[in-house]
């Protein structure tokens, strides 16, 4: 009975309209300020600070090397960055502690794929934690005031040829056009973020 009631509530929420902030992410809400960061090592041996991101729109994608879902989105991340070059800052951040996700492996992966965006490593894991990221890949979009306007999945299908809704692209196009973001939160899907266990 409880399961049936939960299902009815879920269906009602879906029919009622777009997701409300905090439905899937219990740490941050739409409208929250972006966390700042300093000196995160990039794959090109530079250090990236949040203050270095100058465009009106910033996209942070929590990702990694080895998750099959994250890997499936790499080409889409490259294409997205190319499409919005000069208008949007895209940053991929990896916090996983596993050796396969370490800085050296990140450099190898970035070179192999030809990443056209910063791919930084956060050993402290603070950035992903402060964003409430649970899976890789998980997307966060910030406006010119550096407030969260979208969080969740990149799009609605791991298979690119079956995508029906481009969540990230729709969000960014709305922002750049000065329009309201219609869908502010979706449920991200992928592998669990490899947080350290204490």
Phi, psi and omega in degrees: 000318180296318179297320180295318179297319179296321180295318179298317179297316181297316180295318180298319180295322181293316181292326184296330180149195184300159179298145176266153181303138177085003180293320181250331180255118185264002181260315180237161179234161174300134182099347177291151179288147178291139175290147177264160177210157181222142172053049172273125183292127179265162181293345178267013178075007173272173176245133182252134175243152178299331179292344180284346184273107191257342182290159181293335180241131178237132177243122175249126180240115176280119186214191179196184182273321197257346180291125181302327180289316178299316179299322181296339182261358183300314180296324178291324177295319178297314181295319179298314181297321179295317182297322185252024180302133180084351181242332185226135172268124178248129178230125173261132181234134179244131179239358185297140184272347183296148181302323181294346179248011181289169183306319181295318179291328177296318179298318179298315182294317181297320180291317181299318184270342182075046180302133180250025180219157176298138176234101189253156179248130179244093182296332180287338183066007186295322183297310180296321179295318182292338177269352181072024181294134180246331185226166173240128359273150174224132191252140176226129181243134181238141180273189183294338176273004181058046173246147182292127177243345177205145173208141179143224184275156177294313176205195189258008181204131178297333177271113188301325182284357178246010180291131178249334181225118180267084186305308184295311182298319178297319179298311183294319179296323177295314180300313182294334179269001181073024181257165179287139174282116187284323182241105188271338182212137172228170179272117178289149178227146181158203179272149179297140176297137184276067179291148176291142177264131181251000000 
